[in-house]
Amino acid sequence: MILLLCQEQAASVRGINKISKTSTTSISGGAGFSIINEALNTSNGQSKLVSDFMDLNGDLTPDIVTDKGVQYTNPTGELQTTYQNFISEYVTSTTTNSQARQLAVS
C-alpha cells in the first residue's frame, strides 16, 4: 500500500500491477558442402507495457495508465472515478529485429 498525505488527512490507495506482454520469434538454419558452411539466424521480438504509474497532469501524484485509458488524480491526490481516453493501446511498445549470417571455410 502507498500512503498519501492529503490536506492533513491520511489516505491509502492500492497500487496497480505493472503488466507487460512480450513475444519473441527466432529462426536458425545452416547448410554445408565440402569445406564451406553457412548459417543464417533471425530473431524478432516485441515488448509492450500495458499498465504503469506516471504523473501525466503535473500534480506530482502518479496517475494510472492502462489499456483502458488514464485515471487521473485530482489536486488532493484522489483518483478520478473514470478513465480518460489514451492515445495508444499500450503505455510503451518496443520492437527488436536482428539477423546474422556466418560463413566458414575449413
Rosetta silent file (secondary structure, phi, psi, omega in degrees, C-alpha in Angstrom):
SEQUENCE: MILLLCQEQAASVRGINKISKTSTTSISGGAGFSIINEALNTSNGQSKLVSDFMDLNGDLTPDIVTDKGVQYTNPTGELQTTYQNFISEYVTSTTTNSQARQLAVS
SCORE:     score description
SCORE:     0.000 S_00000001
   1 L     0.000  146.608  176.784    0.000    0.000    0.000 S_00000001
   2 E  -105.722  132.939 -179.735    1.083    3.557   -0.676 S_00000001
   3 E  -103.054  121.035  178.133    0.344    6.155    1.995 S_00000001
   4 E  -110.965  135.784  175.970   -0.554    9.615    0.722 S_00000001
   5 E  -102.811  115.420 -175.744   -0.883   12.652    2.985 S_00000001
   6 E  -126.483  114.435  177.367   -3.534   14.981    1.595 S_00000001
   7 L    48.485   52.773  176.758   -4.580   18.146    3.429 S_00000001
   8 L    63.961   17.544  174.746   -3.617   16.734    6.838 S_00000001
   9 E  -119.003  144.693  176.782   -5.572   13.518    6.202 S_00000001
  10 E   -98.829  130.336  178.015   -4.030   10.141    5.603 S_00000001
  11 E  -131.900  140.028  177.989   -5.464    8.124    2.741 S_00000001
  12 E  -109.931  142.618  177.576   -4.274    4.786    1.437 S_00000001
  13 E  -128.723  150.369 -179.751   -4.528    3.710   -2.170 S_00000001
  14 L   -85.308  136.439  175.277   -3.918    0.344   -3.769 S_00000001
  15 L   -79.683  153.564  178.506   -1.056    0.052   -6.242 S_00000001
  16 L   -94.827  159.854  173.664   -1.678   -1.482   -9.638 S_00000001
  17 L   -78.921  133.433  175.452    0.181   -4.403  -11.155 S_00000001
  18 L   -84.200  116.152 -173.627    2.712   -3.381  -13.783 S_00000001
  19 L  -115.555  130.292  173.309    1.895   -5.658  -16.720 S_00000001
  20 E  -129.213  149.154  177.920    3.998   -6.217  -19.824 S_00000001
  21 E  -117.811  130.527 -177.424    3.461   -8.565  -22.754 S_00000001
  22 E  -131.531  139.039  174.343    6.456   -9.959  -24.617 S_00000001
  23 E  -139.179  143.139 -179.592    6.770  -12.191  -27.671 S_00000001
  24 E  -139.036  139.160  175.241    9.863  -13.440  -29.497 S_00000001
  25 E  -127.693  126.919  179.080   10.327  -15.491  -32.666 S_00000001
  26 E  -127.175  139.335  177.616   13.712  -16.953  -33.625 S_00000001
  27 E  -132.629  131.502  178.185   14.665  -18.948  -36.714 S_00000001
  28 E  -132.463  146.451  177.235   18.050  -20.565  -37.330 S_00000001
  29 E  -159.016  158.351  179.956   19.322  -22.704  -40.191 S_00000001
  30 E  -156.539  161.335  178.225   22.519  -23.854  -41.739 S_00000001
  31 E  -152.389  153.652  178.519   23.972  -25.880  -44.582 S_00000001
  32 E  -143.747  149.884  176.971   27.344  -27.146  -45.581 S_00000001
  33 E  -144.907  119.569  178.201   29.011  -28.566  -48.651 S_00000001
  34 L    57.296 -112.219 -176.356   32.514  -29.919  -48.682 S_00000001
  35 L  -101.726    4.122 -177.490   34.679  -27.261  -46.998 S_00000001
  36 E  -113.269  128.721  177.198   32.113  -24.407  -46.980 S_00000001
  37 E  -127.093  140.930  179.181   29.480  -23.989  -44.222 S_00000001
  38 E  -135.100  141.895  177.666   26.886  -21.251  -43.897 S_00000001
  39 E  -133.943  140.661  177.504   24.424  -20.429  -41.115 S_00000001
  40 E  -123.619  137.497  177.915   21.589  -17.882  -41.021 S_00000001
  41 E  -134.925  138.747  174.003   19.835  -16.618  -37.892 S_00000001
  42 E  -140.061  144.547 -179.103   16.964  -14.176  -37.495 S_00000001
  43 E  -142.496  134.194  178.016   15.138  -13.015  -34.390 S_00000001
  44 E  -129.991  135.296 -179.526   12.131  -10.721  -33.963 S_00000001
  45 E  -141.425  156.368  177.685   10.707   -9.549  -30.654 S_00000001
  46 E  -145.026  134.200  177.962    8.090   -7.197  -29.293 S_00000001
  47 E  -128.237  131.240 -178.667    7.532   -5.949  -25.747 S_00000001
  48 E  -129.914  127.754  175.095    4.501   -3.904  -24.669 S_00000001
  49 E   -90.332  118.925 -172.601    3.903   -2.281  -21.279 S_00000001
  50 L   -92.641  -30.877 -179.839    0.149   -2.483  -20.624 S_00000001
  51 L  -145.184  146.731 -177.890   -0.149   -0.668  -17.269 S_00000001
  52 E  -164.122  167.897  170.595    2.002    1.739  -15.258 S_00000001
  53 E  -103.057  136.756  169.623    2.048    4.709  -12.864 S_00000001
  54 E  -165.133  148.927  179.937    3.204    8.121  -14.124 S_00000001
  55 L   -84.133  107.449 -179.221    2.320   11.742  -13.451 S_00000001
  56 L  -101.906  -19.860 -177.985    0.595   12.992  -16.594 S_00000001
  57 L  -106.386    6.990  172.951   -1.281   16.021  -15.248 S_00000001
  58 L    75.001   18.015  179.731    1.625   17.651  -13.349 S_00000001
  59 L   -94.551    9.194  178.924    0.169   17.442   -9.835 S_00000001
  60 L    67.329   15.407  175.483    3.180   15.404   -8.556 S_00000001
  61 L  -120.925  131.921 -176.403    0.914   12.420   -7.845 S_00000001
  62 L   -65.761  135.345  173.980    1.114    9.339  -10.092 S_00000001
  63 E   -96.364  157.568  179.902   -1.820    8.721  -12.418 S_00000001
  64 E   -95.510  126.486  179.303   -2.783    5.211  -13.512 S_00000001
  65 E  -117.945  120.529  178.716   -2.210    4.417  -17.191 S_00000001
  66 E  -136.798 -177.911  176.828   -3.680    1.183  -18.586 S_00000001
  67 L   -68.498  -13.308  175.479   -5.117   -0.152  -21.822 S_00000001
  68 L   -80.980  -20.562 -177.603   -8.475    1.283  -20.616 S_00000001
  69 E   135.249 -159.307 -179.466   -7.060    4.827  -20.561 S_00000001
  70 E  -109.163  130.403  173.385   -5.703    7.227  -17.954 S_00000001
  71 E  -106.828  102.462 -175.348   -7.186    7.525  -14.471 S_00000001
  72 L   -78.521  156.448  170.661   -6.002   10.955  -13.304 S_00000001
  73 E   -95.308  152.336  175.159   -5.584   12.121   -9.733 S_00000001
  74 L   -91.483  177.191 -175.762   -7.201   15.344   -8.563 S_00000001
  75 L   -58.381  -20.628  178.159   -5.267   18.074   -6.665 S_00000001
  76 L   -92.497    1.934  177.804   -5.783   16.249   -3.325 S_00000001
  77 L    93.360   -3.020  178.818   -4.301   13.006   -4.687 S_00000001
  78 L   -79.343  145.506  178.064   -7.582   11.116   -5.038 S_00000001
  79 E   -78.250  140.346  172.649   -8.170    9.146   -8.222 S_00000001
  80 L   -66.247  156.414 -176.559  -10.970   10.223  -10.541 S_00000001
  81 L   -81.118  -14.540 -177.617  -13.709    7.624  -10.874 S_00000001
  82 L  -120.046  161.564  175.727  -13.494    7.411  -14.682 S_00000001
  83 L   -97.590  142.027  174.098  -10.789    6.759  -17.249 S_00000001
  84 E   -97.898  151.761  179.272   -9.922    9.306  -19.951 S_00000001
  85 L   -58.447  145.705  178.382   -9.023    8.171  -23.476 S_00000001
  86 L  -117.123  146.021 -174.688   -5.374    7.395  -24.085 S_00000001
  87 L   -62.506  -37.730 -173.800   -3.634    7.947  -27.424 S_00000001
  88 L  -120.362  160.414  176.744   -2.221    4.426  -27.653 S_00000001
  89 L   -73.208  -23.699 -176.497   -3.331    0.950  -26.676 S_00000001
  90 L  -124.381  151.781  177.746   -0.029    0.467  -24.787 S_00000001
  91 L   -66.885  -49.690  172.656    1.979    2.629  -22.389 S_00000001
  92 E  -140.560  153.198  177.912    5.179    1.783  -24.283 S_00000001
  93 E  -140.487  130.218 -179.040    5.928   -0.572  -27.156 S_00000001
  94 E  -127.170  132.938  177.277    9.359   -1.801  -28.257 S_00000001
  95 E  -120.826  134.061  177.603   10.178   -3.873  -31.346 S_00000001
  96 E  -125.342  142.825  176.615   13.530   -5.563  -31.964 S_00000001
  97 E  -138.018  135.745  175.404   14.840   -7.307  -35.080 S_00000001
  98 E  -143.460  148.591  178.060   18.214   -8.950  -35.601 S_00000001
  99 E  -139.868  144.876  178.184   19.808  -11.025  -38.340 S_00000001
 100 E  -140.823  146.566  177.355   23.145  -12.815  -38.549 S_00000001
 101 E  -135.919  131.175  179.754   24.941  -14.704  -41.283 S_00000001
 102 E  -122.159  138.405  177.467   28.021  -16.856  -40.794 S_00000001
 103 E  -130.683  125.287 -178.923   30.229  -18.272  -43.480 S_00000001
 104 E  -127.268  137.026  175.838   33.029  -20.694  -42.636 S_00000001
 105 E  -121.622  126.440 -179.932   35.637  -22.252  -44.862 S_00000001
 106 L  -124.815    0.000    0.000   37.721  -25.076  -43.471 S_00000001
